[in-house]
Amino acid sequence: MSDQNQQPEAEPQPQAPDAIETMQQELADLRLPKPPFWMIAALIILVVHTWIPLALIARARVTKSTEPRVHIFQDMDVQPRYGPQASSPVFADGRSMRQPIEGTVARGELNEDDHYYRGYRSQRNADTGKWDVTYFEGMPAQVTVDDTFIRRGQERFNIYCAVCHGQDGYGAGPVTQRARDLKIELNATPMHNEAVLGRADGHLFNTITNGIRSMAGYGQQIAVEDRWAIVSYIRALQLSQNAPLDAVPVEKRGTLR
């Protein structure tokens, strides 16, 4: 009964063409206007230009240059300063390099132990007015001669001394051999001759420090303890070539030639 009384739904009526055009016009009015061509072109150019720094950075990372790097933030890295031996109007003597204060010693550089720092003691002779020099025998108390210490001396000897004296100490290192080929007189003293064998340990240390005859000193290149290590290795090297028979173990004496 109720189904018979139910009214059918009304179908939507098609809109008139004029109404559709009016609606499309209203929607078109709501859209943003398209920017002009010159504005689009300018925006593209600006975007492309932002890639240039990135390209320069990438190029700098894969190329080499002899020019110093660009230092934008200087901070205190670059500031006025005096070069070596430069003059200065600040001081009365006109020198920028100041001399140590008379009677003072830099901290840690007193070096008052003659045995350890110099290898000899000196005393002025009242009769002759000259300095009497006495070289110390043996090693100073600051070093402990053991296998590690001697091997350290061997390493330093092969770096600084063997180029002239040879690794075996016989005075035929590569520099000496080259000098002979060029007819240059360069007589590197063998470590095994009687003169060197008879020198005190302090004498060898002083020679390494200050040089002797045509040999330059190595006091600036080699630390004090390493110089004593070289002395200990020289003694071991000399012993290897001049050892008495009783220094060889009994079981090894049969292998000697």
Salt bridges, closest charged atoms under 4 A:
ASP77 OD2 - HIS71 NE2 3.20
ASP93 OD2 - ARG95 NE 3.39
ASP93 OD1 - ARG98 NH1 2.95
ASP114 OD1 - ARG118 NE 2.85
ASP147 OD2 - ARG151 NE 2.97
GLU155 OE1 - ARG152 NH1 3.15
GLU155 OE1 - ARG156 NH2 3.35
ASP201 OD1 - ARG235 NE 2.65
ASP226 OD2 - ARG152 NH2 2.83
